[in-house]
Amino acid sequence: QVQFVESGGGLVQPGGSLRLSCAASGSIYGTYTMDWYGQAPGKQRELVARISSGGSTNYADSVKGRFTISRDNAKKMTYLQMNSLKPEDTAVYYCNSNMGVARDSWGQGTQVTVSS
């Protein structure tokens, strides 16, 4: 069983960068696929990045080339490096495991606002 706590969001100008962090609990974190989702106001939560237990990655087309997902299994941490941010990236960002998504179990998220 795992729980996740997101951090690192904030206000940033277009073109700026942020690094989101996700701290996990649970002894088998390293076996999970980890995802980052974004949810804009009034919109559904959308998958933006995924990293498997083996380290393979996938990205939404809208963030490809700008965002990088990574993980540190020893520290039970998952990261999302967000570069060249755009106003349309504004959202609450959540991390979750494949198991958490299956259970529809979500943390508090972290707010990212991209604005001049």
VENFEN-V361834 format. One record per backbone hydrogen bond with DSSP energy under -1.0 kcal/mol. CO is the residue of the C=O (numbers start at 1). NH is the residue of the N-H. If there is no record, write none. Layout:
BEGIN
CO & NH
CO & NH
END
This chain:
BEGIN
3 & 25
5 & 23
7 & 21
10 & 113
12 & 115
13 & 16
16 & 85
18 & 82
20 & 80
21 & 7
22 & 78
23 & 5
28 & 31
29 & 32
33 & 98
34 & 51
35 & 96
36 & 48
36 & 49
37 & 94
38 & 46
39 & 92
40 & 43
46 & 38
48 & 60
49 & 36
50 & 58
51 & 34
52 & 55
56 & 52
58 & 50
60 & 63
60 & 64
63 & 66
63 & 67
66 & 83
68 & 81
70 & 79
72 & 77
76 & 24
77 & 72
78 & 22
79 & 70
80 & 20
81 & 68
82 & 18
85 & 15
86 & 89
87 & 90
91 & 112
92 & 39
93 & 110
94 & 37
96 & 35
97 & 101
98 & 102
99 & 103
100 & 105
101 & 104
110 & 93
112 & 91
113 & 12
END
